[in-house]
Amino acid sequence: MTRIASTAPRLFVPDPLSEGSETLLSPAQAHYLRDVMRMNVGDAVRLFNGRDGMWLASIAALGKSKGALGVESLIAPQRPEPEIWLLFAPLKAQRQDMLVEKAVELGVSVLQPVLTQRTQTRRINAERLEAQVIEAAEQCERLTLPEVRPLAELSGVLGAWEPSRRLFYGDETGNGAAALAAFSAPRGVGGDALLVGPEGGFSPQELDVLAAASFSSGVGLGPRILRAETAALAALALWQAVRGDGARLPGH
């Protein structure tokens, strides 16, 4: 093969992956490999599907809008990842793009857009969101894709909440615990979730509901008012350092 496996392009495919199997390229993937990466038949590609680990494959056929890959050998087995959900109010396009990309990089397992009383952007482009998730996962070397859930009213999501999952919500009032202290508390049996409000923050009524819920805890991120996407990513990074991948790195 003309490319070293560790530097070969990495693609998500929905098909099962096993030695000797073949998977077809989408038109977008064929264009990327042929016209952007300038690759040819025989070149190496890395594949993952969120279930079977990462595999080395080679280009068996490549045209302008189609192609095929032959799966050859397992590079890395599937591994468990931290279970952390992110609930967020939709944002304007560029800011939401950044939020989604970085949330995938930070290991989010579920992305749940929610409508709050002060949400200004009240629509989600589901296809765009799915494409962003795949692209970010391809770039950051994770072996899974986060689940992208449909846009839902926050009240409905909270009404159906499984109490065993701890919900940490951003509290700008100063009443929440410091994020590091909150994340250092013993974890529950059902995993964790983070909730970040819209540009105007949660309404007083929403804060009352969140404060009264047995499964939720308000957290603060310091004295400055952060943009919604900044708050989400800061909270995710702290959570990962204390309760996620970062806490399991050598020396922790």
C-alpha positions as CSV (number, residue, x, y, z in Angstrom):
1,M,0.0,0.0,0.0
2,T,1.2,3.5,-0.8
3,R,0.0,5.1,2.4
4,I,1.0,4.3,6.0
5,A,-2.0,2.9,7.9
6,S,-1.7,5.4,10.8
7,T,-1.9,8.4,8.4
8,A,-4.5,7.0,5.9
9,P,-7.8,8.9,5.6
10,R,-10.5,7.7,8.1
11,L,-14.1,7.2,7.0
12,F,-17.3,6.2,8.8
13,V,-19.3,3.5,7.0
14,P,-22.6,2.0,8.2
15,D,-21.7,-1.6,6.9
16,P,-20.5,-4.4,9.1
17,L,-16.7,-4.6,9.0
18,S,-14.7,-7.9,8.9
19,E,-11.7,-9.3,7.1
20,G,-12.4,-9.9,3.4
21,S,-15.6,-7.9,3.3
22,E,-16.3,-5.0,0.9
23,T,-18.0,-1.7,1.4
24,L,-19.2,0.8,-1.1
25,L,-18.4,4.5,-1.0
26,S,-21.0,7.2,-1.0
27,P,-20.7,9.8,-3.8
28,A,-19.4,12.3,-1.3
29,Q,-16.7,9.8,0.0
30,A,-15.7,8.9,-3.6
31,H,-15.3,12.6,-4.4
32,Y,-13.3,13.2,-1.2
33,L,-10.8,10.3,-1.9
34,R,-10.5,10.9,-5.6
35,D,-10.6,14.7,-6.0
36,V,-9.6,16.0,-2.7
37,M,-7.1,13.5,-1.4
38,R,-5.9,12.5,-4.9
39,M,-6.0,8.8,-4.1
40,N,-5.9,5.8,-6.4
41,V,-6.8,2.1,-6.4
42,G,-4.6,0.2,-3.9
43,D,-4.3,3.2,-1.5
44,A,-5.1,2.6,2.2
45,V,-8.1,3.9,4.0
46,R,-9.1,3.4,7.7
47,L,-12.8,2.5,8.4
48,F,-15.0,2.5,11.5
49,N,-18.8,1.9,11.9
50,G,-19.3,2.5,15.6
51,R,-19.5,-1.2,16.4
52,D,-16.6,-3.3,15.0
53,G,-13.5,-1.2,15.8
54,M,-11.2,0.4,13.3
55,W,-10.1,-1.5,10.1
56,L,-7.5,-1.1,7.4
57,A,-9.0,-1.2,3.9
58,S,-7.7,-0.6,0.4
59,I,-9.4,1.1,-2.5
60,A,-10.6,-1.6,-4.9
61,A,-12.4,0.8,-7.3
62,L,-12.7,4.5,-7.5
63,G,-14.7,6.7,-9.9
64,K,-16.1,10.2,-9.9
65,S,-19.1,9.4,-7.8
66,K,-18.7,5.8,-6.7
67,G,-16.1,3.3,-5.4
68,A,-15.5,0.3,-3.3
69,L,-13.1,-0.6,-0.5
70,G,-11.8,-4.0,0.4
71,V,-11.6,-4.6,4.2
72,E,-8.3,-6.2,5.2
73,S,-7.3,-6.2,8.9
74,L,-8.3,-4.9,12.3
75,I,-6.3,-1.9,13.5
76,A,-8.0,-1.2,16.8
77,P,-10.8,-3.1,18.6
78,Q,-14.0,-1.4,19.7
79,R,-13.6,0.2,23.1
80,P,-16.1,1.6,25.6
81,E,-16.4,5.4,25.9
82,P,-17.7,7.5,28.7
83,E,-21.5,7.9,28.9
84,I,-22.2,11.7,28.8
85,W,-25.2,13.4,27.2
86,L,-25.3,17.0,26.1
87,L,-28.6,18.9,26.1
88,F,-28.4,22.3,24.4
89,A,-30.7,25.0,23.1
90,P,-30.3,25.5,19.3
91,L,-27.9,28.3,18.4
92,K,-27.2,30.4,15.3
93,A,-25.5,28.4,12.5
94,Q,-21.8,29.0,13.0
95,R,-21.9,28.9,16.8
96,Q,-23.9,25.7,16.7
97,D,-21.5,24.2,14.1
98,M,-18.6,24.8,16.5
99,L,-20.5,23.4,19.5
100,V,-21.4,20.2,17.7
101,E,-17.9,19.6,16.3
102,K,-16.2,20.2,19.7
103,A,-18.8,18.2,21.6
104,V,-18.1,15.2,19.4
105,E,-14.4,15.6,20.0
106,L,-15.0,15.8,23.7
107,G,-16.7,12.4,23.7
108,V,-20.4,13.2,24.0
109,S,-22.6,10.1,23.6
110,V,-25.9,11.8,23.0
111,L,-26.7,15.2,21.5
112,Q,-30.2,16.4,22.5
113,P,-31.3,19.8,21.2
114,V,-34.0,21.3,23.4
115,L,-36.4,24.2,23.1
116,T,-36.5,26.4,26.2
117,Q,-38.7,29.5,26.9
118,R,-35.9,31.9,25.7
119,T,-34.6,29.8,22.8
120,Q,-34.2,32.2,19.8
121,T,-33.4,29.6,17.1
122,R,-36.2,27.2,17.0
123,R,-35.3,24.8,14.2
124,I,-32.6,22.2,13.7
125,N,-31.3,21.0,10.3
126,A,-31.1,17.3,11.2
127,E,-29.2,16.3,8.0
128,R,-26.6,19.0,8.6
129,L,-26.2,17.9,12.2
130,E,-25.7,14.3,11.3
131,A,-23.1,15.2,8.7
132,Q,-21.2,17.3,11.2
133,V,-21.2,14.5,13.7
134,I,-19.8,12.1,11.2
135,E,-17.1,14.5,10.0
136,A,-16.0,15.4,13.5
137,A,-15.8,11.7,14.6
138,E,-13.7,10.9,11.5
139,Q,-11.3,13.6,12.4
140,C,-10.9,13.0,16.1
141,E,-10.2,9.2,16.0
142,R,-13.2,8.2,18.1
143,L,-14.7,4.8,17.3
144,T,-18.4,5.7,17.9
145,L,-20.9,8.3,16.7
146,P,-23.0,10.1,19.2
147,E,-26.7,9.6,19.0
148,V,-28.5,12.7,17.6
149,R,-32.0,13.0,19.0
150,P,-34.8,15.1,17.5
151,L,-35.5,18.6,18.8
152,A,-37.8,18.5,21.8
153,E,-39.3,20.8,24.4
154,L,-37.2,21.0,27.5
155,S,-40.3,20.4,29.6
156,G,-41.1,17.2,27.8
157,V,-37.5,15.9,28.1
158,L,-37.5,16.6,31.8
159,G,-40.9,15.1,32.3
160,A,-39.7,11.8,30.8
161,W,-36.3,11.9,32.5
162,E,-34.9,8.7,34.1
163,P,-34.0,9.7,37.7
164,S,-31.0,7.4,37.8
165,R,-29.2,9.7,35.3
166,R,-27.7,12.8,36.9
167,L,-28.4,16.0,35.1
168,F,-26.0,18.9,35.7
169,Y,-27.3,22.2,34.4
170,G,-25.6,25.6,33.9
171,D,-26.7,27.9,36.7
172,E,-25.9,31.6,36.1
173,T,-27.5,32.8,39.3
174,G,-24.6,31.9,41.5
175,N,-26.6,29.3,43.4
176,G,-24.9,26.3,41.7
177,A,-22.0,24.4,43.0
178,A,-18.6,24.9,41.4
179,A,-18.4,22.6,38.4
180,L,-15.3,20.7,39.7
181,A,-16.8,20.1,43.0
182,A,-20.1,18.9,41.5
183,F,-18.4,16.6,39.1
184,S,-16.2,15.2,41.9
185,A,-19.3,13.9,43.8
186,P,-19.9,10.1,43.7
187,R,-21.5,9.2,40.4
188,G,-24.9,7.6,40.1
189,V,-25.9,4.3,38.5
190,G,-27.5,5.8,35.4
191,G,-24.7,8.0,33.9
192,D,-24.5,11.8,33.5
193,A,-25.9,14.6,31.3
194,L,-25.1,18.2,30.9
195,L,-27.7,20.9,30.1
196,V,-26.8,24.3,28.8
197,G,-29.4,27.0,28.3
198,P,-30.0,29.4,25.4
199,E,-28.4,32.8,24.8
200,G,-30.7,34.5,27.2
201,G,-30.3,31.9,29.9
202,F,-33.0,29.8,31.6
203,S,-36.2,31.5,32.6
204,P,-37.0,31.7,36.4
205,Q,-39.7,29.1,36.0
206,E,-37.3,26.7,34.3
207,L,-34.7,27.2,37.0
208,D,-37.3,26.5,39.6
209,V,-38.2,23.2,37.9
210,L,-34.6,22.2,37.6
211,A,-33.8,23.1,41.2
212,A,-36.7,21.1,42.5
213,A,-35.9,17.9,40.5
214,S,-34.3,15.2,42.4
215,F,-32.0,14.2,39.6
216,S,-30.6,17.6,38.7
217,S,-27.8,19.8,40.1
218,G,-26.9,23.4,39.2
219,V,-23.2,24.1,38.4
220,G,-21.3,27.3,38.0
221,L,-18.4,28.0,35.7
222,G,-17.0,31.1,37.3
223,P,-17.9,34.8,37.6
224,R,-18.0,35.6,33.9
225,I,-21.1,35.2,31.7
226,L,-20.2,32.7,29.0
227,R,-21.7,32.2,25.6
228,A,-23.8,29.1,25.4
229,E,-21.3,27.2,23.3
230,T,-18.4,28.2,25.5
231,A,-20.3,27.1,28.6
232,A,-21.1,23.7,27.1
233,L,-17.5,23.0,26.0
234,A,-16.0,24.2,29.3
235,A,-18.4,22.0,31.3
236,L,-17.6,19.0,29.0
237,A,-13.9,19.4,29.4
238,L,-14.1,19.6,33.1
239,W,-16.4,16.6,33.2
240,Q,-14.1,14.6,31.1
241,A,-11.1,15.5,33.3
242,V,-12.9,14.4,36.5
243,R,-15.3,11.7,35.5
244,G,-14.5,10.7,31.9
245,D,-11.5,9.7,29.6
246,G,-9.2,12.3,31.2
247,A,-9.6,10.8,34.7
248,R,-8.4,7.4,33.3
249,L,-5.2,8.7,31.7
250,P,-1.8,7.6,33.2
251,G,-1.1,9.6,36.3
252,H,-4.8,10.1,37.2
